[in-house]
C-alpha cells in the first residue's frame, strides 16, 4: 500500500502518549452514523479529517466514541488512516489494522450530565500499541468496533476538541459495504433535533 503503510507493531505501551487530535464530545440531538466492522464485505464506517502539524506525528493509538446496542464487549477494532480523500474518492491508504482494542466508558458521557440508561450505551473503543509515523499533512481516520450488533459513531459539534485547525472540524466521509463509497457524511444521515451529523468523535494518540 505504499511507502507509508505501517501496521501494528506494539512498540509503545498504552498510555505512553497524549491526544494529538480529537474531534470533540458526543452531542445529543444530532443522529449518529452506523460504525462497525464484521468482514471485508460487511461493514459501515466513517472517516474524519485531521491535520498533522509541521514535523509530523508518531501515532501510538487511535479511538472512537460509539453508542453500542446489543453489541458484545469490544476486543478488536478495524482502523484505517488515509490521505487525499474527497467525496467519491478513497484517496491513499496509509495504515490499517484489525487490532486488539479496549472498551471503556465514554469519558464525556457521565451520570452528572446524562441519565443512567444513556450513559450505559456510550463507550470509547481504543487501539493502543501502534507505531505509525505521519508526515505533516491532512489525513482521515476511521475506527470501527469489530462485532455483531448495533454501533453508532457519536456525532459532535466540537465540544472540548483537541488539535483542530482553528475550530475547523474538516470533512467527514461515509463508506458502507455494497453502497456508495466515500460519500459526504451529511448526505446520508437523517436530521435530528439539532441537525444532521457532519462531524464525529474520533481521535489519535501521539508519542510525547
Secondary structure, 3 states (H helix, E strand, C coil): CCCCCCCCCCCCCCCCEEEEEECCCECCCCCCEECEEEECCEEEEEEEEEEECCCCEEEEEEEEEEEEECCCCCCEEEEEEEECCECCECCEEEEEEEEECEEEECCCCCCCCCCHHHHCCEEEEEEEEEEEEECCEEEEEEEEEECCCEEEECEECCCCCECCECCECCCCEEEECCCCCCEEHHHCCCCECCECCCCECEEEEEEC
